[in-house]
Structure formats: C-alpha cells, structure tokens
Amino acid sequence: MVGDNQEGKDYVFGSILINKIKCSNNCVFCKAGSLDYPDDLSEESVAQLEHDTKYFFEKGIKTVDVSGSEPLKYSGIIPYLRRIRSLFDTIIVLDPGLKLANENFAKAFIRTGFDRIVLPIYGSAPAVHDACVQNKRAFKKLVAGIRNLQKFKKDHQQIEITTIILKQNKHNIVDLAMFLRDELGFSGIVVNAPMATEEGVGSFFDEFSVSFASIRDVILGLSKIEGMSFDFKYIPLCIFSEEELRWFNRHGRRMTFFNVFYTYNLPDGKKYEDHAKYVKRYREQVHFPTCDKCYLKKNNICSGILRLHYTKNARYRFHAITKETYDEIKPIIICGSVNKQDG
C-alpha cells in the first residue's frame, strides 16, 4: 500500500477477507496450517463475502483488497472478481500466488480486470523460500505464476512483490533483491519487519523474528544495490543513525519508510468484533523514552513501534531524529494515515 499513500493524506481501503480457506503454505510466522487441496467456502462464508462486498460499495469505498489465507483457492474467485469490477475503482488481491502457476487459471485471473496483486517471496532459491513457507514446492510454483502474470497481464495491472526479513532468510535478502532484478525484471520490492499475529503467539515469535540490529544490517546491504527501489514497512527509522539516513537520501537511493502503521478496515457487525480486537492488539504501537527527544514524535509523523518489537529490542540503541535531519530525509518518509481507527 505504500505507493498509494502520500504525505499528509489519508488513505482508506476496505478489507474483504476470504479466510475460511486454508493455505497451501504453512509459513513460519503464521502457522495457520497447510492444506494442499481445494477447500471451498461454506454457505455461511459466501454469505459473509457478499455482505462485506455490499457494505463497502454502499459506504462509497473506492478501493478494496481481497485477501485471507489464499483467496485464489476459492473456486468462485474468478466470477466474483469479474462481478465486483464494476463496483470499485481499484481491486487489489493478496495471495501466495501458487495457483497462478497454472497458465489457464492465470489467464482467467487476468481477465477479471484486477488492478494489483501482492505476492510474497522470501528467498532467491527453493531452499530459502520453501524453508520460510514450509512447502517444498512453493518456490517453483510462485516463480512460474509470476512469469505467467508478466507474460499475459494488461498494462494497467501491477504485480507488487513483498518479503519479510526473517531468521530463516536474513542472509539471503540481498540475493533475493538481485534475483528479482536480474531474473524476473522487477525494479522494486516491499520489505517488512516480521509481524506477530498477536501477543499470544509470543511463544513462537523468537522462532522467526530478527533483531533490529539484523534488520539494520540487511537494509544497509540493500542500500548498495543499484537499479532497485525499496519500500520498508514496520521498520522504524530510529534504528539507523542520522548519518545513515542522510546517506540513503544523498546517494539517491530509492528507499522509502512507511511510518504510520495501518490496520484492516472491517465491515460493521458482531461477527467482526473479535477479529477487530485481535487486529488492534497485534498492530498496537508504543513510544519509548528516546521518542521524547525525536522530532518525528513531536510532530505526529511517526506513530511508534509495534509493542512486541519494542519488547524484544528494548536495549537497542535507538537514535532520535532532529528537525535538521528530517528536513533532509523527507523524500524517503511517507506520512499520513491508512485506515485510521478511532479510539
């Protein structure tokens, strides 16, 4: 979503979650459970999908993202996407991408007229990516799916590639960026810090999470790559020194940091109350003593660090950012709010 939000402006999108279908992957940071065979929606889930779609349309929401565990696994996804094409200006799909390895399915998906698909990739080779998603066939299928999209998609349709810096791939992220550039022809990637789904999963957060020190080292390595742009999410600028931030900007590195964390925009209704509380928990942000000296906090430019991230990195040497540094590095910071939640 980074590219959609501009400094000082609010960005709102509706989240349509097709989350009753299990995923073909069993990612180390998710542990949702793997199912490598079709598992369709129940009648109740289809009714909820229709309710959500109608809700956002009647609310006048212009952009929706269709996500869940693996929405492309839903047998009715192609006719559904075709039908909602006339309802929304922008349709974004988030999916692991494995079904797109089937050329006929990829063509049918493209014909729905979607605007953007967001695909995650965690390594430059099967050994790395498949270790992260715990599916031995995932890398080859995903790469085949990406190539199908590149071959047949329309000019207005975008492919957004994302990754997460994990213990399992932190030494491969630089190679991944060069693989995307040299082998698949991408000029940009969105890079995330690892997320915990909620504090209750702290028991296995250490199995995949990396320290801010490691994240900093990875990003410094990425900054040396020519011909690639990087959008960083959930990665606070204060893990870098002011001089490092100025170096990114002075050397013309296309690196942006997204400083305001967003949540899902869920339809009203009792069925969503628990989910909304759960989302709020794992997106909760905190400020800490260093923030009191930082220009970003004083001017509501940064909304803090995710609570669990700070808990795991409380002894890290954070760097408060001065107004002088901010004035110089403004081009690499994206401000504003996305799906701002009241209360």
C-alpha positions in Angstrom: 0.0 0.0 0.0 3.0 2.3 0.3 2.8 3.7 -3.2 -0.9 4.7 -2.7 -0.4 7.0 0.3 1.0 10.5 0.0 2.4 12.7 2.7 -0.2 14.3 4.9 -3.1 12.5 3.2 -5.4 9.8 4.5 -5.9 6.6 2.5 -8.8 4.3 3.1 -9.4 0.8 1.7 -11.9 -1.9 2.5 -10.6 -5.4 3.5 -12.6 -8.3 2.1 -11.3 -11.4 3.9 -11.8 -14.8 2.3 -10.3 -16.5 5.3 -12.2 -19.8 5.6 -9.9 -21.5 3.0 -6.7 -23.0 4.4 -3.4 -22.0 2.8 -1.1 -24.1 0.6 1.8 -22.8 2.7 2.4 -23.1 6.5 4.6 -20.0 6.9 6.9 -19.9 10.0 5.3 -16.6 11.1 1.7 -17.7 10.6 1.3 -21.4 11.4 -2.2 -21.4 10.0 -1.9 -25.0 8.9 -1.2 -26.2 5.4 -3.8 -27.8 3.1 -2.6 -28.5 -0.4 -6.0 -29.5 -1.8 -9.1 -27.3 -2.6 -11.2 -26.4 0.4 -14.2 -24.3 -0.7 -16.2 -21.8 1.3 -19.2 -22.8 3.3 -22.6 -21.2 2.5 -22.2 -19.0 5.6 -18.8 -17.8 4.4 -20.2 -17.0 0.9 -23.0 -15.0 2.6 -20.4 -13.1 4.6 -18.4 -12.4 1.5 -21.5 -10.9 -0.2 -22.3 -8.9 2.9 -18.8 -7.4 3.1 -18.8 -6.5 -0.6 -22.1 -4.8 -0.4 -21.1 -3.0 2.8 -18.0 -1.3 1.2 -19.9 -0.5 -2.0 -22.7 1.2 -0.1 -20.2 3.1 2.1 -18.6 4.6 -1.1 -15.2 2.9 -0.5 -13.4 3.1 -3.8 -10.6 0.6 -3.1 -10.8 -2.9 -1.8 -8.2 -5.5 -1.1 -9.3 -9.1 -1.3 -7.2 -11.3 1.0 -7.3 -14.1 3.5 -5.3 -17.2 3.7 -5.3 -17.9 0.0 -8.3 -16.2 -1.8 -7.4 -17.6 -5.2 -8.1 -21.0 -3.9 -11.8 -20.2 -3.6 -13.5 -21.9 -6.5 -15.7 -18.9 -7.2 -13.0 -16.3 -7.1 -12.9 -15.6 -10.9 -16.7 -14.9 -11.3 -16.6 -12.9 -8.0 -13.7 -10.7 -9.1 -15.4 -10.1 -12.5 -18.6 -9.1 -10.8 -17.1 -6.6 -8.4 -15.0 -5.0 -11.2 -17.9 -2.5 -11.8 -18.3 -1.7 -8.1 -14.9 -0.4 -7.2 -12.2 1.8 -8.8 -9.3 -0.3 -7.5 -9.2 -4.0 -6.7 -6.1 -5.4 -5.0 -5.6 -9.1 -4.4 -3.2 -10.6 -1.8 -2.3 -14.2 -2.3 0.6 -16.6 -2.0 0.5 -17.0 -5.8 0.8 -20.7 -6.2 -2.4 -21.2 -8.2 -1.1 -18.8 -10.9 1.4 -21.5 -11.9 -1.5 -22.9 -13.9 -1.4 -20.9 -17.2 -5.1 -21.2 -17.9 -6.0 -20.0 -14.4 -3.6 -17.1 -14.6 -5.2 -16.0 -17.9 -8.7 -16.2 -16.4 -7.5 -14.2 -13.4 -6.0 -11.5 -15.6 -9.3 -11.3 -17.5 -11.1 -10.3 -14.3 -9.5 -6.9 -14.6 -7.9 -6.7 -11.2 -5.6 -3.7 -10.7 -2.9 -5.1 -8.5 -1.8 -8.4 -7.0 0.5 -8.6 -4.0 2.7 -11.6 -3.9 5.2 -12.6 -1.1 8.5 -14.2 -1.9 11.1 -15.0 0.8 14.2 -16.2 -0.9 16.1 -16.3 -4.2 16.1 -20.1 -4.3 13.8 -23.0 -3.3 15.9 -23.9 -0.2 15.4 -20.5 1.4 11.8 -19.6 0.3 10.4 -23.1 0.9 12.0 -23.1 4.4 10.1 -19.9 5.2 6.8 -21.2 3.9 7.3 -24.8 4.8 6.2 -26.1 1.5 8.8 -27.8 -0.7 7.0 -27.0 -4.0 6.2 -23.3 -3.3 9.1 -21.5 -4.8 8.9 -23.1 -8.3 5.1 -22.6 -8.4 5.3 -19.0 -7.3 8.0 -18.1 -9.8 6.0 -19.9 -12.6 3.0 -17.9 -11.5 4.9 -14.6 -11.6 6.1 -15.4 -15.1 2.6 -16.2 -16.2 1.4 -12.8 -14.9 4.2 -11.0 -16.6 3.5 -12.7 -19.9 -0.2 -12.1 -20.1 -1.2 -9.2 -17.8 -2.6 -5.9 -19.2 -0.6 -2.6 -19.0 -2.7 -1.3 -16.0 -2.3 -4.4 -13.9 0.5 -4.3 -11.4 2.5 -7.0 -9.6 3.7 -6.0 -6.2 6.4 -8.2 -4.6 6.8 -8.3 -0.9 9.1 -10.0 1.5 9.7 -10.3 5.3 13.1 -10.3 7.0 13.2 -13.5 9.0 15.8 -15.6 10.8 15.3 -18.1 8.0 16.2 -15.7 5.2 18.1 -12.7 6.6 21.3 -13.7 4.9 19.5 -14.1 1.5 17.5 -10.9 1.3 20.2 -9.1 -0.8 20.4 -12.1 -3.1 16.6 -12.1 -3.4 16.6 -8.4 -4.5 19.2 -9.1 -7.1 17.2 -12.2 -8.3 14.1 -10.2 -8.7 16.0 -7.5 -10.6 18.2 -9.8 -12.8 16.0 -12.9 -13.3 12.4 -11.6 -13.1 12.8 -8.0 -14.2 11.5 -6.2 -11.1 12.7 -2.7 -10.1 11.2 -2.6 -6.6 10.2 -4.7 -3.6 8.3 -4.0 -0.4 10.3 -5.2 2.7 8.6 -5.8 6.0 9.8 -6.5 9.5 8.4 -9.7 10.9 4.9 -9.4 12.5 3.5 -11.3 15.4 -0.2 -12.0 14.8 -0.8 -11.1 18.5 0.9 -11.1 21.8 -0.4 -14.6 22.4 1.9 -16.0 19.8 5.0 -14.6 21.6 5.8 -18.1 22.5 7.0 -18.8 18.9 7.8 -15.2 17.8 11.5 -15.9 18.5 11.4 -18.8 16.0 11.3 -16.4 13.1 11.9 -12.8 14.4 15.1 -10.9 13.9 16.5 -8.1 16.0 16.6 -4.5 14.9 20.4 -4.9 14.6 20.0 -7.6 12.0 17.3 -5.7 10.2 19.5 -2.6 10.0 22.4 -4.7 8.6 20.1 -6.2 5.9 18.8 -2.7 4.9 22.4 -1.3 4.7 23.2 -4.2 2.4 20.1 -3.5 0.2 21.1 0.2 0.0 24.2 -0.8 -2.1 22.1 -2.4 -4.8 21.7 -0.3 -8.0 18.6 -0.3 -10.0 16.1 -1.3 -7.3 13.7 0.7 -5.1 12.7 -0.4 -1.6 9.6 0.4 0.4 10.1 -0.5 4.1 7.2 -1.3 6.4 7.1 -1.7 10.1 10.8 -0.7 10.3 11.3 2.4 12.4 13.8 5.0 11.1 15.3 5.3 14.6 17.2 2.0 14.3 19.5 3.9 11.9 21.9 6.7 12.8 21.0 10.1 11.4 24.1 9.9 9.2 22.9 6.6 7.7 19.5 8.1 6.9 21.2 11.1 5.3 23.4 8.7 3.2 20.3 7.0 1.8 19.0 10.3 0.6 22.3 11.9 -0.5 23.2 8.9 -2.7 19.8 8.9 -4.5 18.8 5.5 -3.1 15.1 4.9 -3.9 14.2 3.8 -0.3 11.0 4.9 1.5 10.0 4.2 5.0 6.3 3.9 5.9 5.9 5.4 9.4 2.2 5.1 10.1 1.0 1.6 10.7 -2.4 0.7 9.3 -5.0 -1.9 10.1 -7.8 -3.6 8.3 -11.0 -1.7 7.5 -13.6 -4.3 8.5 -17.3 -4.1 8.0 -19.5 -3.4 10.9 -21.2 -6.4 12.6 -20.9 -8.6 15.6 -19.1 -11.3 13.7 -16.2 -8.9 13.3 -15.9 -7.7 16.9 -13.4 -10.3 18.0 -11.4 -10.0 14.8 -11.2 -6.2 15.1 -9.9 -6.6 18.7 -7.4 -9.1 17.6 -6.2 -6.8 14.7 -5.9 -3.9 17.1 -3.7 -6.0 19.6 -1.1 -7.1 17.1 -0.9 -3.6 15.4 -0.6 -1.8 18.8 2.2 0.8 18.8 4.2 2.3 21.7 6.5 5.2 22.2 9.5 4.9 24.5 12.0 7.3 26.2 14.1 8.1 23.1 10.9 9.2 21.3 10.5 12.2 23.7 13.6 13.7 22.0 12.6 12.9 18.5 11.2 15.4 16.0 9.0 12.7 14.4 7.0 12.0 17.5 6.7 15.7 18.5 5.1 16.4 15.1 3.0 13.2 14.8 5.0 12.0 11.9 5.8 8.6 13.5 3.2 6.6 15.4 5.7 4.5 17.3 7.0 1.0 17.3 4.9 -2.2 17.4 4.7 -3.2 21.0 6.2 -6.7 20.7 9.1 -5.4 18.5 10.0 -2.9 21.2 9.7 -5.5 23.9 12.2 -7.7 22.0 14.6 -4.8 21.3 14.3 -2.6 24.4 18.1 -2.5 24.8 18.7 -1.4 21.2 20.4 1.9 20.8 17.7 4.0 19.1 18.5 7.3 17.5 16.2 10.3 18.0 15.8 12.3 14.7 16.3 16.0 14.7 14.4 18.6 12.6 17.5 19.2 10.5 17.8 15.5 9.6 14.1 15.2 9.0 14.2 18.2 6.6 16.9 16.5 4.6 15.4 13.0 4.5 11.7 14.0 3.9 11.8 12.4 0.4 12.2 8.9 1.9 9.4 9.2 4.5 5.8 8.5 3.8 3.4 10.1 6.3 -0.4 10.2 6.6 -2.8 7.6 7.9 -4.2 4.4 6.3 -7.5 3.1 7.6 -7.2 5.2 10.7 -9.1 3.7 13.6 -10.8 5.8 16.2 -10.3 5.0 19.9 
